[in-house]
């Protein structure tokens, strides 16, 4: 496992803030726009921003149809499905709660990898982390589940579905390196494919021209969602993946709910139940068990006994 430099830690904190802000931006936008319209605007504006970045870097778009087919699948798994589910969920639950449930993505990834790969099977340590994480999910969903199968429960399940989609995307995205596609192009291609897919669907379903013109706060939120939480976040993500490695990058999952909760409380006056915070702590414990660093530190601190 690669060590992390001060620059890596700085990028990690900025990335977690960008992704934490996404829940705030969505919380603002859902007051004026339907979920599908929000997602379409997010990926369309992000695609334009990423195209500008590729131009600045003098990176040419691929011409291979196979690569663009993979971009389309990746866009579905990494953008269209999870973005849509999370935005829909935030019409019923707070962004902070959604961010906590979304932190289960690494747990989902371990489970999916166990069944779809031959070299990433669940070990006893990983099984402990998964079990602990889902105990945390049960705590988080407890207040909603106690009221029966209402919209809040469905919203929580939608966020878990988004985390599962991200897990499939994580495994599918590995092929781009083997195909010789650079990280910046991987980000640009999948977002462009998502925008191309969503634009006509949104025009038919939401008929944006019939909607009331949103206020300036909503437009600022959409711009922030597209530029900071999508385009720039993807650039940071792939840079960190290259410099710090996938294991270290998983730490961002622990940091995103912190910024999301603070921003939701400060800007939107969102309040969570004590069980939500308890659940977040248990999910974090499960993620740390998956990461393995805590276990190694404990083993190092144990006194060694030598028999003479």
N, C-alpha and C positions, 0 to 999 in steps of 0.2 A: 504494500500500500504506500503510495506516494505521500510524503509530508506536504503540509500546506504552508506556503509563504504568507507574509503579511499582505501581499497583493491579492493572493487567493482568498484570504479571509475577507478582505475589503469587497471583492467582487461577490463573494457569497452573501454578505450582508445586504449589499445593494440588490442582488437578485431576489433575495427573500422579501425585501421591501417592495420591489416591483410587483412580485406575485401576490404579496399581501394586499397591496393597493388595488389589485383587480377585484377583490371582493367588495371593497368600498365603492369603486367605480360602478360595478354592477348594481350595488344597492341603490345608487343614485339614479342610474339609467332605467331600472325597471319601473320606476314611478311614472315614466312618460312614454316608454316604448315597449312593444311586445318582445319576448325573448328572441325569436328568430331574427327579427330586425336588428337587435343589438349584436348578435353573433355575426350576422352578415356584414354589418358596418365594421366590427372589430377586425375581422380577417381581411376585408377589402382594404381598409386604411393601412393595416399592418403590411399587406402585400406591397402596396405602393412604397411604404417606408423601406422595406427590405430590398425592393428593386433599386431604390436610390442608393442603398448601401452597396449592392453588387456593382452598380455603375462606378461608384467611387473607388471600389477595390479592383475595378477592371476585370471582373469575373463574368464570363459568358455563361448564359443559360444552356443547359444540355439540350441536344436535339434528339436523343434516343427516346422512342415512344415507350420502351420498357421502363425507363427511369420515370417518365411522367405518369405511367400507370401506377408505379410504386408511390409516387408523390400523392396520387389521388387516394390510395388506400391509407397512407400515412396521415393525410389531411383529415380523412374521416375519423380515424382512431384517435388522433392527437388533438384535433381542433373541433370538427363539426359535432361529434357525439358528446365529448365531455363539456365543451363550452355551452352547448345547448342545454344539457342536463343541469349544469350548475346555475346558469342564468334562470332557467325555469324554477329550480329549487329556491332561489333567492326571492321569488315572488311570495314565498310562504315562510321561510326561515331567515334568521339573521346571517349576515356574511361571516361573522366570527364562528358560528356553529358550522357553516358550510366548510370553512377553512380547516376546522378540526377534523371533520370527516374526510376531507380530501387528503389529509396527512396519512391516510391508510394506503396510499398508492404503493409505497415500497412493499407493504404486506401483500397486496394483490399481485405485485410483480413476482415475488418469491413463489407464490402459489401457481401462477401461470407458467413460470419458468420450469417448475417441477414437472408439469405435465407436457410441456411443449419442447423441452430440451433434454439432452441426454447427459449433460455435464453440470447441471445446476439443480440437483435434487435437494429436497428439504432434509436438513440435518437436525439432530435433537435440539441444538441451540436455536436454529431458525424456527423450529416447531414451537419452542417456548416463546420466542418473540411474536410469532403469529397469534398464538393463543392469548398472550398478554394483550396484544393490540386489539383483538376483537372483544376482549373483556372491557377494554376502554370504550369501544364502539357501543357496547350494550349500556354502559353508564351514560354515555352521551345521549343516546336515543331514549333512555328511560323515561324522562319527563314527557316526551311526545307519545311513546308507546302506551303509557299509562292511561292516556285519553282515548285509546282505540285507534283504529285505522283511519286517521284523519289526514288532511293535506300535509301537515308537518311531517308525519311519518313517511309519506310518499316522497316528500322533498328530501328527507334524509337518505332514503333508499336511492333516489336519483343521484345524489352526490357520490354515494358508494359505487353506483354504476359508472359514474364518470371516472372514479379512481381505477375501476377495473378496465375501462377503455384505455386509460393512460398506460396501464400495465401491458396490455397487448401492443400498444404503440411502442413501448420501450423495447420489446423484443423484435418487433417488425423493423424498427428503425436501424437495427444493427446491420442490415443488408446494404445500407448506403455506403458504408466504409468499404465493404467488399466490392461494390460497384464503382469505386473511385470517385464518389460524389463528395465534395467538400462540405464541411458543416454549415457554412453560410448558404450554400446552394440547397442543402437539405431543408433548412429553415424556410428559405424563400420559396422553393418549389412546393412544399406541402401547404403553405399558407395561400399561395396563388391558386393551387388546385381547390382548396377549401372555398375560396372566394368565388371561383368559377362555378362551383357546384351550388353554392348557397344563393347567389344573386338571383337566378331565375325562380328558384323555389320561393324566395322571400317576396318577390314581385307578385307571384300568384297567390300566396297564402295571406300575407299581411297587407298587400296593396298600400304601400307606404304613402302614396299621394292622397289617401283618404284619412290619414292620421292627423291629429292636431300637432302643429309645429311645437317641438319640445323647447323648453327654456334653455338659456345659455349654460346652466349648470350641467344639464344632460349632455350637451355637445362637448363640454370640457371633459366630462367623465368618459365619453366615447373616445375622444382623442387620447386621453391618458391610457385607456384600456388598450387601444391599438398600438400606440407608439411605445409606451413604457412597459406595460404588462405583457405585450406580445412581441413586437419587433425587437426592441432593445433587450428584452428578457431572453429571447432566443439567442441573440448574439453572445450575451454573457454566459448563458447556459453551455453553449458549445465550447466557448473559450475555457470555462472551468473544467468541463469534461476532459479537455485535452491536457490541461496543466495540473489538475488535482486528482483526476480519476473519478470513476463512478461511485466508489465507496465514500470518498470524502464529500462528493456532491450530494449524497443522500442527506447530509446534515441540513440542507436547505429546507427539507420537509419539516424539521423541528422548529425552524425559525419563522416560516410563513404564518402560522396561526398567531404568533406573538404580535406581528405588525398588523395583521387583519383584525385581531381583537381590539388592539389599542385604537386603531383608526375608526373602527365601527363604533366604539364607545365614545370617542372624542367628537367625531363628526356627525354620526347618525343617531347618537344616544341609544345605541343597542345595549341590551342587558342580557346576560346569560345566567342560567341556574348554577348553583354550586356544583351540581353533578356534572355539568359540562366541563368545568375546570378540572374536576377529579378525573373525568374520562380522558381529557387531554393529557394529563400527567401519566395515566396508565398507558395510553397509546404511545407517548414519548418513551416510556420504559420499554415497551415492546420493540420500538424502532432501535433503541440503543442496544437491546439484546441482539437484534439482527446485525447491527453494525459490528459488534464484537469487541469494540474498544474498551468498554467498561469491564467486560470479563477479563481481558488481558491485564488491565490495570490492577484488578483484584488479585489475580494470580501473581503479579509482580510484587504486590505488597505483602503477600503471605510469607511468614518467616520460613526459611528452609531449615530442616532438621537433618544434621549429618550424623550418621551412626559410626562411631569409632571403636 
